[in-house]
Amino acid sequence: MGGQGSGGNVLAALASFFIPGLGQLLQGRLVMAIIHFCLAAVLWIILMGWIIHLWSIIDAARWTSNN
């Protein structure tokens, strides 16, 4: 995917809007995707998952590759 602000990051952010961690998975960041998904799942139990959900969206939108 491209850099920050690219269409790829917009798609990743939209994916993370629906499922936390999915955008990171689309960007090829498996470990971060697992972290976002698991933290959101655990925190939604106590109704605080929205924090991780927002973090996942912002992280996917702002990510830049170091290639």
PDB file of N, H, CA, C and O in Angstrom:
ATOM      1  N   MET A   1       0.837  -1.181   0.000  1.00  0.00           N
ATOM      2  CA  MET A   1       0.000   0.000   0.000  1.00  0.00           C
ATOM      3  C   MET A   1       0.879   1.241   0.000  1.00  0.00           C
ATOM      4  O   MET A   1       2.081   1.169   0.259  1.00  0.00           O
ATOM      5  N   GLY A   2       0.272   2.361  -0.289  1.00  0.00           N
ATOM      6  H   GLY A   2      -0.704   2.419  -0.499  1.00  0.00           H
ATOM      7  CA  GLY A   2       1.015   3.603  -0.360  1.00  0.00           C
ATOM      8  C   GLY A   2       1.246   4.230   0.997  1.00  0.00           C
ATOM      9  O   GLY A   2       1.008   3.610   2.033  1.00  0.00           O
ATOM     10  N   GLY A   3       1.712   5.462   0.979  1.00  0.00           N
ATOM     11  H   GLY A   3       1.906   5.966   0.137  1.00  0.00           H
ATOM     12  CA  GLY A   3       2.019   6.170   2.219  1.00  0.00           C
ATOM     13  C   GLY A   3       0.797   6.808   2.831  1.00  0.00           C
ATOM     14  O   GLY A   3      -0.339   6.579   2.416  1.00  0.00           O
ATOM     15  N   GLN A   4       1.075   7.623   3.841  1.00  0.00           N
ATOM     16  H   GLN A   4       1.998   7.809   4.178  1.00  0.00           H
ATOM     17  CA  GLN A   4       0.010   8.297   4.574  1.00  0.00           C
ATOM     18  C   GLN A   4      -0.835   9.146   3.637  1.00  0.00           C
ATOM     19  O   GLN A   4      -0.307   9.883   2.803  1.00  0.00           O
ATOM     20  N   GLY A   5      -2.138   9.039   3.778  1.00  0.00           N
ATOM     21  H   GLY A   5      -2.567   8.440   4.455  1.00  0.00           H
ATOM     22  CA  GLY A   5      -3.060   9.811   2.955  1.00  0.00           C
ATOM     23  C   GLY A   5      -3.380   9.153   1.630  1.00  0.00           C
ATOM     24  O   GLY A   5      -4.175   9.688   0.857  1.00  0.00           O
ATOM     25  N   SER A   6      -2.786   8.013   1.348  1.00  0.00           N
ATOM     26  H   SER A   6      -2.140   7.579   1.976  1.00  0.00           H
ATOM     27  CA  SER A   6      -3.034   7.337   0.078  1.00  0.00           C
ATOM     28  C   SER A   6      -4.389   6.639   0.120  1.00  0.00           C
ATOM     29  O   SER A   6      -4.998   6.489   1.179  1.00  0.00           O
ATOM     30  N   GLY A   7      -4.839   6.221  -1.043  1.00  0.00           N
ATOM     31  H   GLY A   7      -4.344   6.342  -1.903  1.00  0.00           H
ATOM     32  CA  GLY A   7      -6.100   5.492  -1.129  1.00  0.00           C
ATOM     33  C   GLY A   7      -6.056   4.196  -0.337  1.00  0.00           C
ATOM     34  O   GLY A   7      -7.067   3.763   0.214  1.00  0.00           O
ATOM     35  N   GLY A   8      -4.880   3.577  -0.283  1.00  0.00           N
ATOM     36  H   GLY A   8      -4.058   3.929  -0.731  1.00  0.00           H
ATOM     37  CA  GLY A   8      -4.726   2.343   0.485  1.00  0.00           C
ATOM     38  C   GLY A   8      -4.955   2.563   1.964  1.00  0.00           C
ATOM     39  O   GLY A   8      -5.568   1.729   2.631  1.00  0.00           O
ATOM     40  N   ASN A   9      -4.470   3.675   2.482  1.00  0.00           N
ATOM     41  H   ASN A   9      -3.973   4.353   1.940  1.00  0.00           H
ATOM     42  CA  ASN A   9      -4.675   3.975   3.899  1.00  0.00           C
ATOM     43  C   ASN A   9      -6.126   4.325   4.193  1.00  0.00           C
ATOM     44  O   ASN A   9      -6.638   4.015   5.268  1.00  0.00           O
ATOM     45  N   VAL A  10      -6.782   4.964   3.245  1.00  0.00           N
ATOM     46  H   VAL A  10      -6.365   5.215   2.372  1.00  0.00           H
ATOM     47  CA  VAL A  10      -8.202   5.272   3.426  1.00  0.00           C
ATOM     48  C   VAL A  10      -9.002   3.976   3.470  1.00  0.00           C
ATOM     49  O   VAL A  10      -9.900   3.826   4.298  1.00  0.00           O
ATOM     50  N   LEU A  11      -8.679   3.041   2.584  1.00  0.00           N
ATOM     51  H   LEU A  11      -7.949   3.163   1.911  1.00  0.00           H
ATOM     52  CA  LEU A  11      -9.342   1.741   2.576  1.00  0.00           C
ATOM     53  C   LEU A  11      -9.070   0.986   3.877  1.00  0.00           C
ATOM     54  O   LEU A  11      -9.972   0.364   4.439  1.00  0.00           O
ATOM     55  N   ALA A  12      -7.834   1.041   4.349  1.00  0.00           N
ATOM     56  H   ALA A  12      -7.101   1.546   3.892  1.00  0.00           H
ATOM     57  CA  ALA A  12      -7.475   0.373   5.606  1.00  0.00           C
ATOM     58  C   ALA A  12      -8.227   0.991   6.784  1.00  0.00           C
ATOM     59  O   ALA A  12      -8.698   0.272   7.665  1.00  0.00           O
ATOM     60  N   ALA A  13      -8.340   2.307   6.804  1.00  0.00           N
ATOM     61  H   ALA A  13      -7.958   2.892   6.088  1.00  0.00           H
ATOM     62  CA  ALA A  13      -9.071   2.979   7.881  1.00  0.00           C
ATOM     63  C   ALA A  13     -10.549   2.602   7.853  1.00  0.00           C
ATOM     64  O   ALA A  13     -11.158   2.388   8.901  1.00  0.00           O
ATOM     65  N   LEU A  14     -11.121   2.520   6.663  1.00  0.00           N
ATOM     66  H   LEU A  14     -10.626   2.693   5.812  1.00  0.00           H
ATOM     67  CA  LEU A  14     -12.521   2.102   6.555  1.00  0.00           C
ATOM     68  C   LEU A  14     -12.710   0.666   7.009  1.00  0.00           C
ATOM     69  O   LEU A  14     -13.709   0.345   7.652  1.00  0.00           O
ATOM     70  N   ALA A  15     -11.769  -0.194   6.686  1.00  0.00           N
ATOM     71  H   ALA A  15     -10.957   0.067   6.164  1.00  0.00           H
ATOM     72  CA  ALA A  15     -11.845  -1.587   7.127  1.00  0.00           C
ATOM     73  C   ALA A  15     -11.769  -1.657   8.654  1.00  0.00           C
ATOM     74  O   ALA A  15     -12.497  -2.428   9.278  1.00  0.00           O
ATOM     75  N   SER A  16     -10.889  -0.853   9.253  1.00  0.00           N
ATOM     76  H   SER A  16     -10.298  -0.227   8.746  1.00  0.00           H
ATOM     77  CA  SER A  16     -10.764  -0.832  10.711  1.00  0.00           C
ATOM     78  C   SER A  16     -11.992  -0.226  11.376  1.00  0.00           C
ATOM     79  O   SER A  16     -12.268  -0.506  12.542  1.00  0.00           O
ATOM     80  N   PHE A  17     -12.723   0.592  10.651  1.00  0.00           N
ATOM     81  H   PHE A  17     -12.500   0.820   9.703  1.00  0.00           H
ATOM     82  CA  PHE A  17     -13.972   1.145  11.184  1.00  0.00           C
ATOM     83  C   PHE A  17     -14.967   0.027  11.469  1.00  0.00           C
ATOM     84  O   PHE A  17     -15.691   0.068  12.464  1.00  0.00           O
ATOM     85  N   PHE A  18     -14.998  -0.971  10.589  1.00  0.00           N
ATOM     86  H   PHE A  18     -14.410  -1.004   9.781  1.00  0.00           H
ATOM     87  CA  PHE A  18     -15.942  -2.071  10.750  1.00  0.00           C
ATOM     88  C   PHE A  18     -15.421  -3.161  11.680  1.00  0.00           C
ATOM     89  O   PHE A  18     -16.171  -3.687  12.502  1.00  0.00           O
ATOM     90  N   ILE A  19     -14.137  -3.503  11.553  1.00  0.00           N
ATOM     91  H   ILE A  19     -13.528  -3.076  10.884  1.00  0.00           H
ATOM     92  CA  ILE A  19     -13.540  -4.526  12.410  1.00  0.00           C
ATOM     93  C   ILE A  19     -12.164  -4.032  12.837  1.00  0.00           C
ATOM     94  O   ILE A  19     -11.278  -3.898  11.993  1.00  0.00           O
ATOM     95  N   PRO A  20     -11.960  -3.758  14.121  1.00  0.00           N
ATOM     96  CA  PRO A  20     -10.656  -3.278  14.585  1.00  0.00           C
ATOM     97  C   PRO A  20      -9.555  -4.276  14.220  1.00  0.00           C
ATOM     98  O   PRO A  20      -9.670  -5.471  14.492  1.00  0.00           O
ATOM     99  N   GLY A  21      -8.494  -3.771  13.604  1.00  0.00           N
ATOM    100  H   GLY A  21      -8.400  -2.800  13.383  1.00  0.00           H
ATOM    101  CA  GLY A  21      -7.379  -4.620  13.224  1.00  0.00           C
ATOM    102  C   GLY A  21      -7.404  -5.056  11.769  1.00  0.00           C
ATOM    103  O   GLY A  21      -6.379  -5.469  11.227  1.00  0.00           O
ATOM    104  N   LEU A  22      -8.563  -4.969  11.135  1.00  0.00           N
ATOM    105  H   LEU A  22      -9.395  -4.633  11.576  1.00  0.00           H
ATOM    106  CA  LEU A  22      -8.661  -5.397   9.741  1.00  0.00           C
ATOM    107  C   LEU A  22      -7.832  -4.489   8.824  1.00  0.00           C
ATOM    108  O   LEU A  22      -7.221  -4.966   7.868  1.00  0.00           O
ATOM    109  N   GLY A  23      -7.813  -3.210   9.108  1.00  0.00           N
ATOM    110  H   GLY A  23      -8.309  -2.822   9.885  1.00  0.00           H
ATOM    111  CA  GLY A  23      -7.000  -2.293   8.307  1.00  0.00           C
ATOM    112  C   GLY A  23      -5.517  -2.599   8.424  1.00  0.00           C
ATOM    113  O   GLY A  23      -4.789  -2.544   7.432  1.00  0.00           O
ATOM    114  N   GLN A  24      -5.066  -2.922   9.629  1.00  0.00           N
ATOM    115  H   GLN A  24      -5.658  -2.967  10.434  1.00  0.00           H
ATOM    116  CA  GLN A  24      -3.668  -3.276   9.833  1.00  0.00           C
ATOM    117  C   GLN A  24      -3.354  -4.576   9.088  1.00  0.00           C
ATOM    118  O   GLN A  24      -2.264  -4.727   8.536  1.00  0.00           O
ATOM    119  N   LEU A  25      -4.289  -5.497   9.072  1.00  0.00           N
ATOM    120  H   LEU A  25      -5.175  -5.374   9.520  1.00  0.00           H
ATOM    121  CA  LEU A  25      -4.100  -6.751   8.343  1.00  0.00           C
ATOM    122  C   LEU A  25      -3.985  -6.490   6.851  1.00  0.00           C
ATOM    123  O   LEU A  25      -3.162  -7.109   6.178  1.00  0.00           O
ATOM    124  N   LEU A  26      -4.797  -5.585   6.327  1.00  0.00           N
ATOM    125  H   LEU A  26      -5.465  -5.082   6.875  1.00  0.00           H
ATOM    126  CA  LEU A  26      -4.710  -5.225   4.913  1.00  0.00           C
ATOM    127  C   LEU A  26      -3.363  -4.581   4.577  1.00  0.00           C
ATOM    128  O   LEU A  26      -2.880  -4.700   3.451  1.00  0.00           O
ATOM    129  N   GLN A  27      -2.767  -3.908   5.541  1.00  0.00           N
ATOM    130  H   GLN A  27      -3.160  -3.811   6.455  1.00  0.00           H
ATOM    131  CA  GLN A  27      -1.470  -3.276   5.340  1.00  0.00           C
ATOM    132  C   GLN A  27      -0.312  -4.254   5.541  1.00  0.00           C
ATOM    133  O   GLN A  27       0.849  -3.884   5.365  1.00  0.00           O
ATOM    134  N   GLY A  28      -0.619  -5.484   5.904  1.00  0.00           N
ATOM    135  H   GLY A  28      -1.562  -5.784   6.047  1.00  0.00           H
ATOM    136  CA  GLY A  28       0.411  -6.498   6.089  1.00  0.00           C
ATOM    137  C   GLY A  28       1.051  -6.494   7.467  1.00  0.00           C
ATOM    138  O   GLY A  28       2.140  -7.041   7.642  1.00  0.00           O
ATOM    139  N   ARG A  29       0.395  -5.887   8.444  1.00  0.00           N
ATOM    140  H   ARG A  29      -0.489  -5.443   8.302  1.00  0.00           H
ATOM    141  CA  ARG A  29       0.925  -5.813   9.814  1.00  0.00           C
ATOM    142  C   ARG A  29       0.152  -6.777  10.700  1.00  0.00           C
ATOM    143  O   ARG A  29      -0.744  -6.368  11.439  1.00  0.00           O
ATOM    144  N   LEU A  30       0.499  -8.058  10.624  1.00  0.00           N
ATOM    145  H   LEU A  30       1.227  -8.390  10.024  1.00  0.00           H
ATOM    146  CA  LEU A  30      -0.237  -9.115  11.302  1.00  0.00           C
ATOM    147  C   LEU A  30      -0.231  -8.966  12.818  1.00  0.00           C
ATOM    148  O   LEU A  30      -1.278  -9.094  13.453  1.00  0.00           O
ATOM    149  N   VAL A  31       0.928  -8.699  13.405  1.00  0.00           N
ATOM    150  H   VAL A  31       1.778  -8.595  12.889  1.00  0.00           H
ATOM    151  CA  VAL A  31       1.017  -8.599  14.865  1.00  0.00           C
ATOM    152  C   VAL A  31       0.162  -7.440  15.380  1.00  0.00           C
ATOM    153  O   VAL A  31      -0.572  -7.593  16.356  1.00  0.00           O
ATOM    154  N   MET A  32       0.256  -6.295  14.731  1.00  0.00           N
ATOM    155  H   MET A  32       0.852  -6.171  13.938  1.00  0.00           H
ATOM    156  CA  MET A  32      -0.538  -5.139  15.157  1.00  0.00           C
ATOM    157  C   MET A  32      -2.028  -5.407  14.952  1.00  0.00           C
ATOM    158  O   MET A  32      -2.845  -4.961  15.758  1.00  0.00           O
ATOM    159  N   ALA A  33      -2.392  -6.120  13.900  1.00  0.00           N
ATOM    160  H   ALA A  33      -1.728  -6.482  13.246  1.00  0.00           H
ATOM    161  CA  ALA A  33      -3.796  -6.467  13.672  1.00  0.00           C
ATOM    162  C   ALA A  33      -4.331  -7.343  14.803  1.00  0.00           C
ATOM    163  O   ALA A  33      -5.446  -7.134  15.280  1.00  0.00           O
ATOM    164  N   ILE A  34      -3.545  -8.310  15.224  1.00  0.00           N
ATOM    165  H   ILE A  34      -2.639  -8.480  14.836  1.00  0.00           H
ATOM    166  CA  ILE A  34      -3.958  -9.192  16.323  1.00  0.00           C
ATOM    167  C   ILE A  34      -4.102  -8.398  17.617  1.00  0.00           C
ATOM    168  O   ILE A  34      -5.046  -8.610  18.377  1.00  0.00           O
ATOM    169  N   ILE A  35      -3.166  -7.485  17.866  1.00  0.00           N
ATOM    170  H   ILE A  35      -2.399  -7.313  17.248  1.00  0.00           H
ATOM    171  CA  ILE A  35      -3.225  -6.661  19.080  1.00  0.00           C
ATOM    172  C   ILE A  35      -4.494  -5.813  19.099  1.00  0.00           C
ATOM    173  O   ILE A  35      -5.210  -5.779  20.100  1.00  0.00           O
ATOM    174  N   HIS A  36      -4.767  -5.136  17.997  1.00  0.00           N
ATOM    175  H   HIS A  36      -4.186  -5.164  17.184  1.00  0.00           H
ATOM    176  CA  HIS A  36      -5.955  -4.276  17.929  1.00  0.00           C
ATOM    177  C   HIS A  36      -7.228  -5.094  18.104  1.00  0.00           C
ATOM    178  O   HIS A  36      -8.120  -4.700  18.855  1.00  0.00           O
ATOM    179  N   PHE A  37      -7.316  -6.228  17.417  1.00  0.00           N
ATOM    180  H   PHE A  37      -6.591  -6.548  16.807  1.00  0.00           H
ATOM    181  CA  PHE A  37      -8.528  -7.044  17.489  1.00  0.00           C
ATOM    182  C   PHE A  37      -8.755  -7.597  18.891  1.00  0.00           C
ATOM    183  O   PHE A  37      -9.866  -7.532  19.417  1.00  0.00           O
ATOM    184  N   CYS A  38      -7.703  -8.138  19.491  1.00  0.00           N
ATOM    185  H   CYS A  38      -6.801  -8.190  19.063  1.00  0.00           H
ATOM    186  CA  CYS A  38      -7.845  -8.740  20.822  1.00  0.00           C
ATOM    187  C   CYS A  38      -8.142  -7.690  21.893  1.00  0.00           C
ATOM    188  O   CYS A  38      -8.999  -7.909  22.750  1.00  0.00           O
ATOM    189  N   LEU A  39      -7.448  -6.560  21.853  1.00  0.00           N
ATOM    190  H   LEU A  39      -6.752  -6.382  21.158  1.00  0.00           H
ATOM    191  CA  LEU A  39      -7.721  -5.505  22.835  1.00  0.00           C
ATOM    192  C   LEU A  39      -9.147  -4.978  22.707  1.00  0.00           C
ATOM    193  O   LEU A  39      -9.820  -4.745  23.711  1.00  0.00           O
ATOM    194  N   ALA A  40      -9.602  -4.791  21.474  1.00  0.00           N
ATOM    195  H   ALA A  40      -9.055  -4.979  20.659  1.00  0.00           H
ATOM    196  CA  ALA A  40     -10.968  -4.302  21.276  1.00  0.00           C
ATOM    197  C   ALA A  40     -11.978  -5.319  21.795  1.00  0.00           C
ATOM    198  O   ALA A  40     -12.959  -4.955  22.443  1.00  0.00           O
ATOM    199  N   ALA A  41     -11.732  -6.601  21.506  1.00  0.00           N
ATOM    200  H   ALA A  41     -10.935  -6.897  20.979  1.00  0.00           H
ATOM    201  CA  ALA A  41     -12.661  -7.644  21.963  1.00  0.00           C
ATOM    202  C   ALA A  41     -12.746  -7.672  23.486  1.00  0.00           C
ATOM    203  O   ALA A  41     -13.834  -7.774  24.051  1.00  0.00           O
ATOM    204  N   VAL A  42     -11.602  -7.583  24.141  1.00  0.00           N
ATOM    205  H   VAL A  42     -10.718  -7.500  23.682  1.00  0.00           H
ATOM    206  CA  VAL A  42     -11.580  -7.621  25.605  1.00  0.00           C
ATOM    207  C   VAL A  42     -12.238  -6.365  26.187  1.00  0.00           C
ATOM    208  O   VAL A  42     -13.031  -6.458  27.124  1.00  0.00           O
ATOM    209  N   LEU A  43     -11.916  -5.215  25.643  1.00  0.00           N
ATOM    210  H   LEU A  43     -11.272  -5.140  24.882  1.00  0.00           H
ATOM    211  CA  LEU A  43     -12.449  -3.976  26.206  1.00  0.00           C
ATOM    212  C   LEU A  43     -13.921  -3.738  25.878  1.00  0.00           C
ATOM    213  O   LEU A  43     -14.594  -3.000  26.597  1.00  0.00           O
ATOM    214  N   TRP A  44     -14.438  -4.348  24.807  1.00  0.00           N
ATOM    215  H   TRP A  44     -13.891  -4.949  24.222  1.00  0.00           H
ATOM    216  CA  TRP A  44     -15.863  -4.189  24.528  1.00  0.00           C
ATOM    217  C   TRP A  44     -16.705  -4.872  25.600  1.00  0.00           C
ATOM    218  O   TRP A  44     -17.874  -4.533  25.786  1.00  0.00           O
ATOM    219  N   ILE A  45     -16.118  -5.824  26.297  1.00  0.00           N
ATOM    220  H   ILE A  45     -15.168  -6.100  26.146  1.00  0.00           H
ATOM    221  CA  ILE A  45     -16.841  -6.495  27.386  1.00  0.00           C
ATOM    222  C   ILE A  45     -17.235  -5.483  28.463  1.00  0.00           C
ATOM    223  O   ILE A  45     -18.312  -5.580  29.051  1.00  0.00           O
ATOM    224  N   ILE A  46     -16.352  -4.508  28.718  1.00  0.00           N
ATOM    225  H   ILE A  46     -15.477  -4.428  28.240  1.00  0.00           H
ATOM    226  CA  ILE A  46     -16.657  -3.475  29.724  1.00  0.00           C
ATOM    227  C   ILE A  46     -17.034  -2.142  29.065  1.00  0.00           C
ATOM    228  O   ILE A  46     -16.925  -1.080  29.677  1.00  0.00           O
ATOM    229  N   LEU A  47     -17.472  -2.219  27.822  1.00  0.00           N
ATOM    230  H   LEU A  47     -17.561  -3.082  27.324  1.00  0.00           H
ATOM    231  CA  LEU A  47     -17.950  -1.064  27.050  1.00  0.00           C
ATOM    232  C   LEU A  47     -16.893   0.026  26.843  1.00  0.00           C
ATOM    233  O   LEU A  47     -17.238   1.198  26.697  1.00  0.00           O
ATOM    234  N   MET A  48     -15.626  -0.347  26.830  1.00  0.00           N
ATOM    235  H   MET A  48     -15.346  -1.299  26.949  1.00  0.00           H
ATOM    236  CA  MET A  48     -14.551   0.616  26.564  1.00  0.00           C
ATOM    237  C   MET A  48     -13.825   0.299  25.251  1.00  0.00           C
ATOM    238  O   MET A  48     -12.785   0.888  24.959  1.00  0.00           O
ATOM    239  N   GLY A  49     -14.364  -0.616  24.477  1.00  0.00           N
ATOM    240  H   GLY A  49     -15.208  -1.095  24.715  1.00  0.00           H
ATOM    241  CA  GLY A  49     -13.725  -1.016  23.225  1.00  0.00           C
ATOM    242  C   GLY A  49     -13.665   0.083  22.193  1.00  0.00           C
ATOM    243  O   GLY A  49     -12.854   0.015  21.269  1.00  0.00           O
ATOM    244  N   TRP A  50     -14.496   1.089  22.325  1.00  0.00           N
ATOM    245  H   TRP A  50     -15.155   1.145  23.076  1.00  0.00           H
ATOM    246  CA  TRP A  50     -14.489   2.184  21.363  1.00  0.00           C
ATOM    247  C   TRP A  50     -13.141   2.908  21.347  1.00  0.00           C
ATOM    248  O   TRP A  50     -12.761   3.490  20.331  1.00  0.00           O
ATOM    249  N   ILE A  51     -12.422   2.874  22.467  1.00  0.00           N
ATOM    250  H   ILE A  51     -12.731   2.401  23.293  1.00  0.00           H
ATOM    251  CA  ILE A  51     -11.110   3.522  22.523  1.00  0.00           C
ATOM    252  C   ILE A  51     -10.141   2.822  21.566  1.00  0.00           C
ATOM    253  O   ILE A  51      -9.460   3.479  20.779  1.00  0.00           O
ATOM    254  N   ILE A  52     -10.083   1.507  21.634  1.00  0.00           N
ATOM    255  H   ILE A  52     -10.636   0.974  22.274  1.00  0.00           H
ATOM    256  CA  ILE A  52      -9.212   0.744  20.752  1.00  0.00           C
ATOM    257  C   ILE A  52      -9.726   0.813  19.321  1.00  0.00           C
ATOM    258  O   ILE A  52      -8.940   0.841  18.374  1.00  0.00           O
ATOM    259  N   HIS A  53     -11.029   0.841  19.168  1.00  0.00           N
ATOM    260  H   HIS A  53     -11.667   0.818  19.937  1.00  0.00           H
ATOM    261  CA  HIS A  53     -11.621   0.944  17.838  1.00  0.00           C
ATOM    262  C   HIS A  53     -11.149   2.231  17.155  1.00  0.00           C
ATOM    263  O   HIS A  53     -10.736   2.198  15.996  1.00  0.00           O
ATOM    264  N   LEU A  54     -11.207   3.350  17.857  1.00  0.00           N
ATOM    265  H   LEU A  54     -11.543   3.376  18.798  1.00  0.00           H
ATOM    266  CA  LEU A  54     -10.723   4.620  17.296  1.00  0.00           C
ATOM    267  C   LEU A  54      -9.220   4.585  17.036  1.00  0.00           C
ATOM    268  O   LEU A  54      -8.752   5.084  16.013  1.00  0.00           O
ATOM    269  N   TRP A  55      -8.465   3.995  17.964  1.00  0.00           N
ATOM    270  H   TRP A  55      -8.845   3.590  18.795  1.00  0.00           H
ATOM    271  CA  TRP A  55      -7.015   3.881  17.792  1.00  0.00           C
ATOM    272  C   TRP A  55      -6.705   3.072  16.537  1.00  0.00           C
ATOM    273  O   TRP A  55      -5.785   3.416  15.794  1.00  0.00           O
ATOM    274  N   SER A  56      -7.445   2.021  16.295  1.00  0.00           N
ATOM    275  H   SER A  56      -8.191   1.741  16.898  1.00  0.00           H
ATOM    276  CA  SER A  56      -7.237   1.177  15.125  1.00  0.00           C
ATOM    277  C   SER A  56      -7.477   1.960  13.835  1.00  0.00           C
ATOM    278  O   SER A  56      -6.704   1.842  12.884  1.00  0.00           O
ATOM    279  N   ILE A  57      -8.529   2.745  13.801  1.00  0.00           N
ATOM    280  H   ILE A  57      -9.156   2.841  14.573  1.00  0.00           H
ATOM    281  CA  ILE A  57      -8.849   3.544  12.609  1.00  0.00           C
ATOM    282  C   ILE A  57      -7.763   4.580  12.353  1.00  0.00           C
ATOM    283  O   ILE A  57      -7.281   4.716  11.228  1.00  0.00           O
ATOM    284  N   ILE A  58      -7.379   5.307  13.390  1.00  0.00           N
ATOM    285  H   ILE A  58      -7.770   5.197  14.304  1.00  0.00           H
ATOM    286  CA  ILE A  58      -6.362   6.353  13.242  1.00  0.00           C
ATOM    287  C   ILE A  58      -5.008   5.753  12.874  1.00  0.00           C
ATOM    288  O   ILE A  58      -4.298   6.301  12.030  1.00  0.00           O
ATOM    289  N   ASP A  59      -4.644   4.636  13.496  1.00  0.00           N
ATOM    290  H   ASP A  59      -5.220   4.191  14.181  1.00  0.00           H
ATOM    291  CA  ASP A  59      -3.377   3.981  13.194  1.00  0.00           C
ATOM    292  C   ASP A  59      -3.319   3.526  11.736  1.00  0.00           C
ATOM    293  O   ASP A  59      -2.290   3.685  11.080  1.00  0.00           O
ATOM    294  N   ALA A  60      -4.402   2.968  11.231  1.00  0.00           N
ATOM    295  H   ALA A  60      -5.239   2.838  11.764  1.00  0.00           H
ATOM    296  CA  ALA A  60      -4.440   2.521   9.835  1.00  0.00           C
ATOM    297  C   ALA A  60      -4.345   3.702   8.875  1.00  0.00           C
ATOM    298  O   ALA A  60      -3.696   3.609   7.834  1.00  0.00           O
ATOM    299  N   ALA A  61      -4.988   4.803   9.222  1.00  0.00           N
ATOM    300  H   ALA A  61      -5.516   4.878  10.068  1.00  0.00           H
ATOM    301  CA  ALA A  61      -4.982   5.980   8.345  1.00  0.00           C
ATOM    302  C   ALA A  61      -3.632   6.689   8.314  1.00  0.00           C
ATOM    303  O   ALA A  61      -3.257   7.252   7.285  1.00  0.00           O
ATOM    304  N   ARG A  62      -2.899   6.672   9.421  1.00  0.00           N
ATOM    305  H   ARG A  62      -3.203   6.215  10.256  1.00  0.00           H
ATOM    306  CA  ARG A  62      -1.660   7.436   9.515  1.00  0.00           C
ATOM    307  C   ARG A  62      -0.401   6.621   9.238  1.00  0.00           C
ATOM    308  O   ARG A  62       0.690   7.189   9.196  1.00  0.00           O
ATOM    309  N   TRP A  63      -0.516   5.309   9.049  1.00  0.00           N
ATOM    310  H   TRP A  63      -1.403   4.847   9.083  1.00  0.00           H
ATOM    311  CA  TRP A  63       0.634   4.434   8.883  1.00  0.00           C
ATOM    312  C   TRP A  63       1.383   4.732   7.584  1.00  0.00           C
ATOM    313  O   TRP A  63       0.778   4.937   6.532  1.00  0.00           O
ATOM    314  N   THR A  64       2.698   4.750   7.682  1.00  0.00           N
ATOM    315  H   THR A  64       3.190   4.583   8.536  1.00  0.00           H
ATOM    316  CA  THR A  64       3.546   4.881   6.485  1.00  0.00           C
ATOM    317  C   THR A  64       4.557   3.747   6.500  1.00  0.00           C
ATOM    318  O   THR A  64       5.103   3.401   7.548  1.00  0.00           O
ATOM    319  N   SER A  65       4.798   3.179   5.339  1.00  0.00           N
ATOM    320  H   SER A  65       4.355   3.460   4.488  1.00  0.00           H
ATOM    321  CA  SER A  65       5.779   2.093   5.245  1.00  0.00           C
ATOM    322  C   SER A  65       7.171   2.709   5.183  1.00  0.00           C
ATOM    323  O   SER A  65       7.346   3.843   4.738  1.00  0.00           O
ATOM    324  N   ASN A  66       8.142   1.951   5.630  1.00  0.00           N
ATOM    325  H   ASN A  66       8.000   1.029   5.992  1.00  0.00           H
ATOM    326  CA  ASN A  66       9.530   2.452   5.648  1.00  0.00           C
ATOM    327  C   ASN A  66      10.332   1.901   4.472  1.00  0.00           C
ATOM    328  O   ASN A  66      11.547   1.739   4.578  1.00  0.00           O
ATOM    329  N   ASN A  67       9.674   1.615   3.366  1.00  0.00           N
ATOM    330  H   ASN A  67       8.687   1.747   3.280  1.00  0.00           H
ATOM    331  CA  ASN A  67      10.388   1.070   2.189  1.00  0.00           C
ATOM    332  C   ASN A  67      11.064   2.169   1.420  1.00  0.00           C
ATOM    333  O   ASN A  67      11.709   1.906   0.405  1.00  0.00           O
TER     334      ASN A  67
END
